[in-house]
Amino acid sequence: MLPAKSEMKVPARVVKALKLEFNAACDRVTGVKVIGEISAEERSAAIQALQAREAERLPVDTIKDALGRIKLMTTGKNITQADLVAQINTFAQALSEQPAYAVQSVLWDWPKANQWFPTYAQLTTAIDDACSKYRQTLKALESHEPAAKRYGHATKAERLQMARRIGELIKTMPESKYG
């Protein structure tokens, strides 16, 4: 049995500041944008949580158990016991290099949506799809610039200078006949 899914600790304000772009035709997230304002600390915490989640790996034996479960719950081609063991060992070793959350999700959900034992290509495609949203979120957060940096907030001296110039402009404006 697979261990419980790890909980990601992305600050709630960051989650609310994200907008997922979803393509219904291919039933997947195609992009992530940061549309709200988040602090540098929140952004940093979210990036660390996503990077930690991306770095987690499942043990090979856990993956072997999950693949055995899939074999029992699906139909596969008629292969010898030795070939099946070799296939499961090879798949498990390769999948142990992928993020735990994605492997766990794909292996646990496979029998619910598929009648056949998966090929390696099918598993890696499903894992890439499972990773897509998190990787795009990480990319969006890493490339996001805070509003102060994007819009160049003025210093106190610059604000005072602008206020004086605005005051001077108002004094030079002709009076309106409309009041």
N, C-alpha and C positions, 0 to 999 in steps of 0.2 A: 504494500500500500504506500502511496505517496505521502510525504509529510504535508502538514497544513501549509497553505500558501502564506508566504511572508507578507507582512503589511508594510506598505510604502508609507513613509512619513513625510509626505509633501504637505507644506502648510496649506490650510484651507483657502486662504486668500489667493495663493498661486493657482490652485485648481479653478477658482472662480474667474481668474484673469485669463484663462486659456480658452481659445475657441478651436474646436476640432472641425476640420473640413472633411466631410464624409461624401464619398462617391457611392450612391445607391446602386449604380450599374455593376460595380465590382464588389460591393458590400464590404468596403474597407475605409479606414481613415487614410486620407491622401495628403493631409497637411495639418499643422498645428501653428496657431498664431497667438502671440501674447497681446491681448486687446485691453487689458486693464493694467493699472499701475501696481507694481509690487516693489517692496523695499529690497535693497541689496542683500540684506540678511536672509529674507524669505527666498529670494532667488538662489542664493548660495546653498541654503538648506535643501531646497528642491533639487538642485543639481547634484548635491552629495547623495541624496536619497535615491535618485534615479541611477547614478553611477554605481552605488552599492548594490542596487537591485540587479543591474546589468552584469555585475561581477560574480553574483552568487551562482554556484554550480551544484548540480545534484550528483550524489555518489553513483558510480557505475552500477553497483548492486541494486540500488533503488530503481534505476532505469531498466535494468534487466527484469526486475519484478513487474514493472509496469508493462513492458513489452510482452512478458508472459501472460499477463492479464488480458492484453489486447488479443493475443493468439487464441486464448480460450473463448473470447467473446465474438470473434470474427471468423470469417472463412478465409482460407489461404490456399495457395497451390499445394499440391501433394509433393512434399519434400521429405527427405529422411530426417530422422531425429537429429542426427549429427549435423546436417545442413541447417536445420532450424536453430540449433544451439550456436553454430558458427555465425549465422545471420544475426541472432539476438546479441551475441557478444560484440560483433562488429558495429551494429547500430548503437549499442549502449556506449561503447568507447567513443564513437564519433559524437553522439548527442551529449556526452558529459562535458563537452567543450562549449556548449550553448547555454544561454541564461536559464537558470533553474525555473523561473516563473513561466517561461514560454514552453519549455520541455514538459513541465508538469501539466500545464493546461492542455497542451496538444495530446499528450499520452492519455490523460484522464478522459478527455472528451472524444477521442477517436472512435471508440465503439458505439457511442451514442449517435454518431452521424454517418458512419461508414460500415458497410457490410464486410468489406475485404480487409485483410491484413495489409498494412501500408508498405509501399516501397520507400526506400531512403529518400528519394526525390520528393515524394508526397510529404514526408515528415518535415524535411527542411523547408519546403515551401510554406507549410502550415506554421512552422516555428518563426520563419521570417515575417509572416503576417501578424503573428502574436507579438513580435518585438516591435513592429512598425510604429505603433502609437507611442510607445515609451521612447523609442529612439528619436522620433520626430519632436516629441515634447522636449527632450533633452537638447536637441539641436536648436529649437526655438528659444529656450531659456538661455543657452550659452551665447546666442547671437543677439539677445535682447539688450538694448541700452536703456538705462533709466531715463525718465522724462527730463531730468535736470541736464543730463549729458546730451540728449537729443535736441532739446530746445535751447540749451545754453542759458541757464538762469543767470540773471544779472547780479552783480555784487551790490552791496549797500551803496557804495560810492557811485556806481553806474546808475542805480535807481534814482539817487538824489540829483545827479546831473540830468537825467531824462526829465524829472519833475520840473527842474528849473527851465529847461528848454520848452517844455509844454506850457509852463506859465508865461514865458516870454511870447510864445506863439499866440496864446489866448489874448494877451494884451495888444498885440498888433492886428488882431482880427477886427474888421469893421463891425459896428453894431448892426444888429438885424432890425429891420423895420417891423418885424413881427413879434418882437419882444423877447 
